[in-house]
Amino acid sequence: MVENQTVQAPIRVLVAKPGLDGHDRGAKVVARALRDAGMEVIYTGLHKTPEEIVRSAIQEDVQCIGMSVLSGAHMTVFPEVLRLLEEQGAHDIIVFGGGIIPKGDVAKLKELGVKEVFLPGSSTQLIIGWIRENITPRV
């Protein structure tokens, strides 16, 4: 007799590089680490607008968006992505990020709805652990 077993799908993560910043090595390292940890990762590539990021996240049916922002535009980009997700009824997609973000802006971003901010020096294991603890896999 075979019991009904619930199989969880892998966590789906969109890794995005918004804006004019052309440095994506860190985003690629994180994307590869997440993939190696068993997650399904969609990497958007460089120079994406908030609209493109949100559209891709919805089309790809991801559970979370991780944005890498090195350009100093974090106080513009993160709020705009959150606004567009809400506007599209996709408020269940969790947003986190990292990059060159002043420590003083981390609390402000979290108040706006960014769930976590990883500063320079954060290990990929820390990011993987946070995702596993905070993102519920789909059944």
C-alpha positions in Angstrom: 0.0 0.0 0.0 1.4 3.4 -1.0 0.6 6.4 1.2 -0.2 9.7 -0.3 2.9 11.7 0.0 3.0 15.4 -0.5 5.9 16.5 -2.7 7.2 20.0 -2.4 8.4 21.8 -5.5 11.7 23.6 -5.2 11.7 27.2 -4.1 11.7 29.4 -7.2 13.8 32.6 -6.9 14.2 35.4 -9.3 17.6 37.1 -9.0 17.5 40.6 -10.5 20.0 43.3 -11.4 18.0 46.6 -11.6 19.1 49.8 -13.1 22.2 51.0 -14.8 24.7 49.1 -12.6 26.8 46.7 -14.7 28.4 44.7 -12.0 26.7 41.4 -11.7 29.4 39.0 -10.4 27.8 38.9 -6.9 24.4 38.3 -8.3 25.7 35.4 -10.4 27.5 33.9 -7.4 24.3 34.0 -5.3 22.2 32.6 -8.2 24.6 29.7 -8.6 24.7 29.0 -4.9 20.9 29.0 -4.7 20.7 26.7 -7.7 23.4 24.4 -6.2 21.2 24.3 -3.0 18.3 22.9 -5.0 16.4 26.0 -5.7 15.1 26.9 -9.2 16.7 30.2 -10.1 15.8 32.7 -12.8 18.5 35.3 -13.4 17.2 38.4 -15.3 20.5 39.7 -16.5 21.6 43.3 -16.3 19.8 46.6 -16.5 16.3 45.5 -15.7 13.6 48.0 -14.9 11.3 47.4 -11.9 8.5 46.7 -14.4 10.6 44.0 -16.1 11.5 42.5 -12.8 7.9 42.3 -11.6 6.6 41.0 -14.9 9.3 38.3 -14.9 8.6 37.3 -11.3 4.9 36.9 -12.1 5.4 35.0 -15.4 8.0 32.7 -13.8 5.7 32.1 -10.7 8.5 32.7 -8.2 8.1 32.9 -4.5 10.7 35.5 -4.0 12.8 38.2 -5.7 16.4 38.8 -4.7 17.8 42.1 -6.0 21.4 43.1 -6.2 21.8 46.9 -6.1 25.3 48.4 -6.2 24.4 51.7 -7.8 23.0 53.6 -4.8 19.4 53.4 -6.2 18.1 51.0 -3.6 15.8 53.6 -2.0 14.1 54.0 -5.4 14.2 50.5 -6.9 13.1 48.4 -3.9 10.0 50.6 -3.2 9.0 50.6 -6.9 9.2 46.8 -7.1 7.1 46.5 -4.0 4.6 49.0 -5.3 4.3 47.2 -8.6 3.9 43.8 -7.0 1.1 45.1 -4.9 -0.5 46.8 -7.9 -0.4 43.4 -9.8 -1.9 41.6 -6.8 1.4 39.7 -6.3 2.0 40.8 -2.7 2.8 37.2 -1.8 6.1 37.4 -3.6 8.7 38.1 -1.0 11.4 40.7 -1.8 15.0 40.6 -0.4 18.2 42.0 -1.6 21.7 43.0 -1.1 24.6 45.1 -2.4 26.2 48.3 -1.4 23.5 49.5 0.9 24.3 51.8 3.8 23.5 50.2 7.2 21.3 53.2 8.0 19.0 52.4 5.0 18.4 48.7 6.0 15.7 49.6 8.6 14.0 51.9 6.1 13.9 49.3 3.4 12.5 46.7 5.9 9.8 49.3 7.0 8.8 49.5 3.3 8.4 45.8 3.0 11.8 44.4 2.0 12.1 41.2 4.1 15.9 41.0 4.4 18.9 42.9 3.3 22.3 41.2 2.9 25.3 43.5 3.2 28.7 43.0 1.6 30.5 40.1 3.2 27.3 38.1 3.7 27.9 34.4 2.9 25.9 32.5 0.4 25.1 30.0 3.2 23.5 32.8 5.2 21.4 33.7 2.2 20.4 30.1 1.5 19.6 29.6 5.2 17.4 32.7 5.3 15.5 31.7 2.2 14.9 28.1 3.5 13.6 29.6 6.8 11.4 32.3 5.3 10.1 31.0 2.0 7.5 28.3 2.0 8.0 25.8 -0.8 4.9 25.1 -2.9 3.3 21.7 -2.8 
